[in-house]
Amino acid sequence: SDPYVKVSLMCEGRRLKKRKTTTKKNTLNPVYNEAIIFDIPPENVDQVSLSIAVMDYDRVGHNEVIGVCRTGIDAEGLGRDHWNEMLAYPRKPITHWHPLLEVR
């Protein structure tokens, strides 16, 4: 597997911006020590969320989705808790492990 992470800034179901990490070659246990930064005006923070997809890079065909998770105001459980913690401590990196869900 050659995984990478694609993070999309979402608003009302539409993708506004996207960023991705480097691809980690030949590993099933990648570690990413990378910051993903989006500039969001404070008045718009309650309208956006992050869609996070772990992808398997494929040089020949389509990149395959390994799993997804979401964080933001409309997320559930840990995704919402992580978002609220980020809002409580602006400009401080907040890290959490998130379980990946299958794409429906």
Phi, psi and omega per residue, in radians:
S1 nan 2.492 3.094
D2 -2.140 1.324 -3.003
P3 -1.405 2.644 2.941
Y4 -2.541 2.909 -3.115
V5 -2.019 2.297 3.089
K6 -1.964 2.147 -3.130
V7 -1.979 2.198 -3.138
S8 -2.023 2.315 3.027
L9 -1.493 2.067 -3.033
M10 -1.972 2.542 3.041
C11 -2.516 2.063 3.132
E12 0.928 0.744 3.094
G13 1.408 -0.039 3.140
R14 -1.869 2.471 3.087
R15 -1.453 2.130 3.134
L16 -1.581 -0.773 -3.118
K17 -2.580 2.777 3.067
K18 -2.493 2.671 3.083
R19 -2.448 2.734 3.042
K20 -2.474 2.744 -3.139
T21 -1.495 3.118 2.996
T22 -1.245 2.796 3.084
T23 -1.565 2.271 3.089
K24 -1.693 1.998 -3.041
K25 -1.353 2.459 2.981
N26 0.890 0.902 3.096
T27 -2.546 2.525 3.021
L28 -1.762 -0.084 -3.122
N29 -2.278 1.155 -3.099
P30 -1.266 2.631 3.033
V31 -2.159 2.195 3.133
Y32 -1.987 2.141 3.050
N33 -2.009 1.091 -3.043
E34 -2.234 2.517 3.086
A35 -1.689 2.356 3.036
I36 -1.942 2.109 -3.042
I37 -2.160 2.274 3.010
F38 -2.159 2.343 3.025
D39 -1.513 2.048 -3.126
I40 -2.189 2.138 3.078
P41 -1.029 2.445 -3.094
P42 -0.927 -0.596 -3.114
E43 -1.267 -0.203 -3.135
N44 -1.851 -0.034 -3.057
V45 -1.057 -0.584 -3.108
D46 -1.394 0.062 -3.124
Q47 -1.947 -0.070 -3.036
V48 -2.083 2.870 3.032
S49 -2.589 2.962 3.106
L50 -2.006 2.262 3.023
S51 -1.809 2.163 -3.042
I52 -2.052 2.123 -3.123
A53 -2.158 2.257 3.006
V54 -1.618 2.154 -3.032
M55 -2.018 2.671 3.026
D56 -1.867 1.991 -3.110
Y57 -1.161 2.338 3.087
D58 -2.290 2.038 -3.074
R59 -1.152 -0.533 -3.020
V60 -1.660 -0.956 -3.068
G61 -1.758 -2.570 3.117
H62 -1.467 2.545 3.027
N63 -1.210 2.365 -3.058
E64 -1.707 2.428 3.081
V65 -1.376 2.147 3.084
I66 -1.460 -0.767 3.126
G67 -3.049 2.891 -3.089
V68 -2.363 2.778 2.934
C69 -2.629 2.956 -3.080
R70 -2.415 2.526 3.012
T71 -2.373 2.505 -3.116
G72 2.602 -3.073 -3.068
I73 -1.129 -0.535 -3.127
D74 -1.711 0.111 3.094
A75 -1.376 2.917 3.122
E76 -2.008 2.737 3.016
G77 1.002 -2.220 -3.082
L78 -1.056 -0.617 3.128
G79 -1.056 -0.697 3.108
R80 -1.304 -0.709 3.120
D81 -1.055 -0.749 3.128
H82 -1.089 -0.772 3.133
W83 -1.057 -0.807 -3.129
N84 -1.114 -0.638 3.099
E85 -1.173 -0.680 3.085
M86 -1.096 -0.689 3.125
L87 -1.191 -0.590 -3.119
A88 -1.248 -0.465 -3.116
Y89 -2.233 1.243 -3.109
P90 -1.083 2.579 3.118
R91 1.182 0.194 3.069
K92 -2.011 2.249 3.107
P93 -1.128 2.261 3.115
I94 -2.092 2.115 -3.099
T95 -1.996 2.533 3.063
H96 -2.615 2.653 2.949
W97 -1.504 2.403 3.104
H98 -2.165 2.316 3.039
P99 -1.232 2.504 3.105
L100 -1.553 2.455 3.088
L101 -1.894 2.671 3.066
E102 -1.247 2.623 3.074
V103 -1.339 2.345 3.130
R104 -1.726 nan nan
